Amino acid sequence: MQTHTGPSARSSDVDPEQRLKTLEAGLERLEKELEGLQDALYRHEVLQDRNNGELRRRIEQIAHGLGQDARADGRP
């Protein structure tokens, strides 16, 4: 059987104030990481919207060109 020798094994030995400060620091770090992920997701979404808009524009140009070619060939 393995015994833990890390901080969690001796949590009763740690000062509650210090433990709270450690937990708060960890929570702040996680909040900052979450904000970073949210920012990255937003930037990715904006880029995808831009790319999708560009693709739509190109498709419309191709469709327009195909329509002109079909009319030039005498097709309705």
C-alpha distances in whole Angstrom, upper triangle without the diagonal:
4,7,10,13,16,18,17,14,17,20,21,22,24,28,29,32,30,27,30,32,29,28,32,32,30,32,35,33,32,36,38,36,37,40,40,39,42,44,43,44,47,48,47,49,52,52,52,55,57,56,57,60,61,60,62,65,65,65,68,70,69,70,74,74,74,76,79,79,79,82,84,83,85,82,82
4,7,9,12,15,14,12,15,17,19,20,21,25,26,29,27,24,27,29,25,25,29,29,26,29,32,30,29,33,34,33,34,37,37,36,39,42,41,41,44,46,45,47,50,50,49,52,54,54,55,58,59,58,60,63,63,63,66,68,67,69,72,72,72,74,77,77,77,80,82,82,84,81,81
4,6,9,12,11,8,11,14,16,16,18,22,23,25,23,21,24,26,23,23,27,27,24,27,30,28,28,32,33,32,33,36,36,36,38,41,40,41,44,45,45,47,49,50,50,52,54,54,55,58,59,59,61,63,64,64,67,69,68,69,72,73,73,75,78,78,79,81,83,83,85,82,82
4,6,8,8,5,9,11,13,14,15,19,20,22,20,18,21,22,19,19,23,23,21,23,26,25,25,28,29,28,30,33,33,33,35,38,37,38,41,42,42,44,47,47,47,50,52,51,52,55,56,56,58,61,61,62,64,66,66,67,70,71,71,73,76,76,77,79,81,81,83,80,80
4,7,8,6,7,11,13,12,13,17,19,21,18,16,20,21,18,19,22,22,20,23,26,24,25,28,29,28,30,33,33,33,36,38,38,39,42,43,43,45,47,47,48,51,52,52,54,56,57,57,59,62,62,63,66,67,67,69,71,72,72,75,77,77,78,81,82,82,84,82,81
4,6,6,7,9,12,12,12,15,16,18,16,14,17,18,14,15,19,18,16,19,22,21,21,24,25,25,26,29,29,30,32,34,34,35,38,39,39,41,44,44,45,47,49,49,50,53,54,54,56,59,59,60,62,64,64,66,68,69,70,72,74,74,75,78,79,80,82,79,78
4,5,5,6,9,9,8,12,13,15,12,10,13,14,11,12,16,15,14,17,19,19,19,22,24,23,25,28,28,29,31,33,33,34,37,38,39,41,43,44,44,47,48,49,50,53,54,54,56,58,59,60,62,64,64,66,68,69,70,72,74,74,75,78,79,80,82,79,78
4,5,5,9,10,9,13,13,15,13,10,13,15,12,12,16,16,14,17,20,19,19,22,24,23,25,28,28,28,31,33,33,34,37,38,38,40,42,43,44,46,48,48,49,52,53,53,55,58,58,59,61,63,64,65,67,69,69,71,73,74,74,77,79,79,81,78,77
4,6,8,9,10,14,14,17,16,13,16,18,15,16,19,20,18,20,23,23,23,26,28,27,28,31,32,32,34,36,37,37,40,42,42,43,46,47,47,49,51,52,53,55,57,57,58,61,62,62,65,67,67,68,70,72,72,74,76,77,77,80,82,82,84,81,80
4,5,5,7,11,12,15,13,11,15,16,14,15,19,19,18,21,23,23,24,26,28,28,29,32,33,33,35,38,38,39,41,43,43,45,47,48,49,51,53,53,54,57,58,59,61,63,64,64,67,69,69,70,73,74,74,76,78,79,80,82,84,84,86,83,83
4,5,5,8,9,12,11,8,11,13,12,12,16,17,16,18,21,21,21,24,26,26,27,30,31,31,33,35,36,37,39,41,41,43,45,46,47,49,51,52,53,55,57,57,59,61,62,63,65,67,67,68,71,72,73,74,77,77,78,80,82,83,84,82,81
4,6,8,8,12,12,10,13,15,14,15,18,19,19,21,23,24,24,27,29,29,30,33,34,35,36,39,39,40,42,44,45,46,49,50,50,52,54,55,56,58,60,60,62,64,65,66,68,70,71,72,74,76,76,78,80,81,82,84,86,86,88,85,84
4,7,9,12,11,10,13,15,14,16,19,19,19,22,24,24,25,28,29,30,31,34,35,35,37,39,40,41,44,45,46,47,50,51,51,54,55,56,57,60,61,62,63,66,67,67,69,71,72,73,75,77,77,79,81,82,83,85,87,88,89,87,86
4,6,8,7,7,10,11,11,12,15,16,16,18,20,21,22,24,26,27,28,30,32,33,34,36,37,38,40,42,43,44,47,48,49,51,52,53,54,57,58,59,60,63,64,65,67,69,69,70,73,74,75,76,79,80,80,83,84,85,87,84,83
4,5,5,6,9,10,11,12,14,15,17,18,20,21,23,24,26,27,29,30,32,33,35,36,38,39,41,42,43,45,47,48,49,51,53,54,55,57,59,60,61,63,64,65,67,69,70,71,73,75,76,77,79,80,81,83,85,86,88,85,84
4,5,5,6,9,10,10,12,14,15,16,18,20,21,22,24,26,27,28,30,31,32,34,36,37,39,40,42,43,45,46,47,49,51,52,53,55,57,58,59,61,62,63,65,67,68,69,71,73,74,75,77,78,79,81,83,84,85,83,81
4,5,5,6,9,10,10,12,14,15,16,18,20,21,23,24,26,27,29,30,31,33,35,36,37,39,40,42,43,45,46,48,49,51,52,54,55,57,58,60,61,62,64,66,67,68,70,72,73,74,76,77,78,80,82,83,85,82,81
4,5,5,6,9,10,11,12,14,15,17,18,20,21,23,24,26,27,29,30,32,33,35,36,38,39,41,42,44,45,47,48,49,51,53,54,55,57,59,60,61,63,65,66,67,69,70,71,73,75,76,77,79,81,82,83,81,80
4,5,5,6,9,10,11,12,14,15,17,18,20,21,22,24,26,27,28,30,32,33,35,36,37,39,41,42,43,45,47,48,49,51,53,53,55,57,58,59,61,63,64,65,67,69,69,71,73,74,75,77,79,80,81,79,78
4,5,5,6,9,10,10,12,14,15,16,18,20,21,22,24,25,27,28,30,31,33,34,36,37,39,40,42,43,45,46,47,49,51,52,53,55,57,58,59,61,62,63,65,67,68,69,71,73,74,75,77,78,80,77,76
4,5,5,6,9,10,10,12,14,15,17,18,20,21,23,24,26,27,29,30,31,33,35,36,37,39,40,42,44,45,46,48,50,51,52,54,55,57,58,60,61,62,64,66,67,68,70,72,73,75,76,77,79,76,75
4,5,5,6,9,10,11,12,14,16,17,18,20,21,23,24,26,27,29,30,32,33,35,36,38,39,41,42,43,45,47,48,49,51,53,54,55,57,59,60,61,63,64,65,67,69,70,71,73,75,76,77,75,74
4,5,5,6,9,10,10,12,14,15,16,18,20,21,22,24,26,27,28,30,31,33,35,36,37,39,41,42,43,45,46,47,49,51,52,53,55,57,58,59,61,63,63,65,67,68,69,71,73,74,75,73,71
4,5,5,6,9,10,10,12,14,15,16,18,20,21,22,24,25,27,29,30,31,33,35,36,37,39,40,41,43,45,46,47,49,51,52,54,55,57,58,60,61,62,64,66,67,68,70,72,73,74,72,70
4,5,5,6,9,10,11,12,14,15,17,19,20,21,23,24,26,27,29,30,32,33,35,36,38,39,40,42,44,45,46,48,50,51,53,54,55,57,59,60,61,63,65,66,67,69,70,72,73,71,70
4,5,5,6,9,10,11,12,14,15,17,18,20,21,22,24,26,27,29,30,32,33,35,36,37,39,41,42,43,45,47,48,49,51,53,53,55,57,58,59,61,63,64,65,67,69,70,71,69,68
4,5,5,6,9,10,10,12,14,15,16,18,20,21,22,24,25,27,29,30,31,33,35,36,37,39,41,41,43,45,46,47,49,51,52,53,55,57,58,59,61,62,63,65,67,68,70,67,66
4,5,5,6,9,10,11,12,14,15,16,18,20,21,23,24,26,27,29,30,31,33,35,36,37,39,40,42,44,45,46,48,50,51,52,54,55,57,58,60,61,62,64,66,67,69,66,65
4,5,5,6,9,10,11,12,14,15,17,18,20,21,23,24,26,27,29,30,32,33,34,36,38,39,40,42,44,45,47,48,49,51,53,54,55,57,59,60,61,63,64,66,67,65,64
4,5,5,6,9,10,10,12,14,15,16,18,20,21,22,24,26,27,28,30,31,32,34,36,37,38,40,42,43,45,46,47,49,51,52,53,55,57,58,59,61,62,63,65,63,61
4,5,5,6,9,10,10,12,14,15,16,18,20,21,23,24,25,27,29,30,31,33,35,36,37,39,41,42,43,45,46,47,49,51,52,53,55,57,58,59,61,62,64,61,60
4,5,5,6,9,10,10,12,14,15,16,18,20,21,23,24,26,27,29,30,32,33,34,36,38,39,40,42,44,45,46,48,50,51,52,54,55,57,58,60,61,63,61,59
4,5,5,6,9,10,11,12,14,15,16,18,20,21,22,24,26,27,28,30,32,33,34,36,37,39,40,42,43,44,46,48,49,51,52,53,55,57,58,59,61,59,58
4,5,5,6,9,10,10,12,14,15,16,18,20,21,22,24,25,27,28,30,31,32,35,36,37,39,41,42,43,45,46,47,49,51,52,53,55,57,58,59,57,56
4,5,5,6,9,10,10,12,14,15,16,18,20,21,23,24,25,27,29,30,31,33,35,36,37,39,41,42,43,45,46,48,49,51,52,54,55,57,58,56,55
4,5,5,6,9,10,11,12,14,15,17,18,20,21,22,24,26,27,28,30,32,33,34,36,38,39,40,42,43,45,46,48,49,51,53,54,55,57,55,54
4,5,5,6,9,10,10,12,14,15,16,18,20,21,22,24,26,27,28,30,31,32,34,36,37,38,40,42,43,44,46,47,49,51,52,53,55,52,51
4,5,5,6,9,10,10,12,14,15,16,18,20,21,22,24,25,27,29,30,31,33,35,36,37,39,40,42,43,45,46,47,49,51,52,54,51,50
4,5,5,6,9,10,11,12,14,15,17,18,20,21,23,24,26,27,29,30,32,33,35,36,38,39,41,42,44,45,46,48,50,51,53,50,49
4,5,5,6,9,10,11,12,14,15,16,18,20,21,22,24,26,27,28,30,32,33,34,36,37,39,40,42,43,45,46,48,49,51,49,48
4,5,5,6,9,10,10,12,14,15,16,18,20,21,22,24,26,26,28,30,31,32,34,36,37,38,40,42,43,45,46,47,49,46,45
4,5,5,6,9,10,11,12,14,15,16,18,20,21,23,24,26,27,29,30,31,33,35,36,37,39,41,42,43,45,46,48,46,44
4,5,5,6,9,10,11,12,14,15,17,18,20,21,23,24,26,27,29,30,32,33,35,36,38,39,41,42,44,45,47,45,44
4,5,5,6,9,10,10,12,14,15,16,18,20,21,22,24,26,27,28,30,31,33,34,36,37,38,40,42,43,45,43,42
4,5,5,6,9,10,10,12,14,15,16,18,20,21,22,24,25,26,28,30,31,32,34,36,37,39,40,42,43,41,40
4,5,5,6,9,10,11,12,14,15,17,19,20,21,23,24,26,27,29,30,32,33,35,36,38,39,41,42,40,39
4,5,5,6,9,10,11,12,14,15,17,18,20,21,23,24,26,27,29,30,32,33,35,36,38,39,41,39,38
4,5,5,6,8,10,10,12,14,15,16,18,20,21,22,24,25,27,28,30,31,32,34,36,37,39,36,36
4,5,5,6,9,10,10,12,14,15,16,18,20,21,22,24,26,27,29,30,31,33,35,36,37,35,34
4,5,5,6,9,10,11,12,14,15,17,19,20,21,23,24,26,27,29,30,32,33,35,36,34,33
4,5,5,6,9,10,11,12,14,15,16,18,20,21,22,24,26,27,28,30,31,33,35,33,32
4,5,5,6,9,10,10,12,14,15,16,18,20,21,22,24,26,27,28,30,31,33,31,30
4,5,5,6,9,10,11,12,14,15,16,18,20,21,23,24,26,27,29,30,32,30,28
4,5,5,6,9,10,11,12,14,15,17,18,20,21,23,24,26,27,29,30,29,28
4,5,5,6,9,10,10,12,14,15,16,18,20,21,22,24,26,27,29,27,26
4,5,5,6,9,10,10,12,14,15,16,18,20,21,22,24,26,27,25,24
4,6,5,6,9,10,11,12,14,15,17,18,20,21,23,24,26,24,23
4,5,5,6,9,10,10,12,14,15,16,18,20,21,23,24,23,22
4,5,5,6,8,10,10,12,14,15,16,18,20,21,23,20,20
4,5,5,6,8,10,10,12,14,15,16,18,20,21,19,18
4,5,5,6,9,10,11,12,14,15,16,18,20,19,18
4,5,5,6,8,10,10,12,14,15,16,18,17,17
4,5,5,6,9,10,10,12,14,15,17,15,14
4,5,5,6,9,10,11,12,14,15,14,13
4,5,5,6,9,10,10,12,14,13,14
4,5,5,6,9,10,11,12,11,12
4,5,5,6,9,10,11,9,9
4,5,5,6,9,10,10,10
4,5,5,6,9,9,10
4,5,5,6,5,7
4,5,5,5,6
4,5,7,9
4,6,9
4,7
4
